Amino acid sequence: MLCPYCQQPLLKGHIQTRGEAIKWLREEKEKPIIESRWKIGEGEIALGHYRFIGGDDVEAYCCPACHKIIIDYK
């Protein structure tokens, strides 16, 4: 697979969670001062889910040339 930004080969791997959910949220949305590390709110996209034992992982591709990470979230 080639990077959609620079057309260089991507490295296949994964992003791993440890004890909390990983999520994407819109830039306009303010980050709360105190928030549950396990909650995925309205309009947020889960990239990895909370799991007490072993965490979770999401398949991802890394471009060493332009330093981008590509993730399919569904």
C-alpha positions in Angstrom: 0.0 0.0 0.0 1.3 3.5 -0.9 0.9 6.6 1.2 -1.9 8.9 -0.2 0.2 12.0 0.7 3.7 11.2 -0.7 3.2 7.9 -2.6 5.9 6.1 -0.6 5.4 2.5 0.8 3.5 2.3 4.1 4.4 0.0 6.9 1.6 -2.1 8.3 1.2 -2.2 12.0 -1.2 -1.3 14.8 -2.0 1.4 17.4 -2.4 -0.2 20.9 -4.4 1.1 23.8 -3.5 0.6 27.4 -6.2 1.2 30.0 -8.3 3.8 28.1 -10.2 4.4 24.9 -8.6 6.2 22.0 -10.9 8.6 20.2 -11.0 11.3 17.5 -13.0 14.5 18.0 -13.6 17.6 16.0 -11.1 20.4 16.4 -13.9 22.8 17.4 -14.9 20.6 20.3 -13.3 21.7 23.6 -11.5 19.1 25.6 -13.1 18.8 29.0 -10.9 19.4 32.1 -12.2 16.2 33.7 -13.5 13.3 31.6 -13.8 9.5 31.8 -10.9 7.8 30.0 -13.3 5.2 28.8 -16.2 7.2 27.4 -16.8 7.8 23.7 -19.1 10.9 23.5 -21.6 12.0 20.8 -19.8 13.0 17.6 -16.6 11.3 18.6 -15.1 8.3 16.8 -13.7 5.4 18.7 -10.3 4.3 17.4 -9.7 1.7 20.2 -11.9 0.6 23.0 -11.2 0.2 26.7 -10.3 -3.3 27.8 -9.0 -3.9 31.3 -6.8 -6.8 30.4 -4.7 -6.6 27.3 -6.0 -3.3 26.0 -7.2 -3.1 22.4 -5.5 -2.5 19.1 -6.4 -0.9 15.7 -4.8 -1.8 12.4 -2.8 1.2 11.1 -0.3 2.1 8.4 2.7 4.3 9.1 4.6 6.4 6.5 8.2 6.8 7.5 8.7 9.4 4.7 6.1 12.0 5.7 5.3 10.9 9.3 1.6 10.1 8.8 -0.5 7.4 10.3 -3.4 6.0 8.3 -6.3 4.3 10.3 -9.6 2.8 9.1 -12.0 3.3 12.0 -14.8 1.0 10.8 
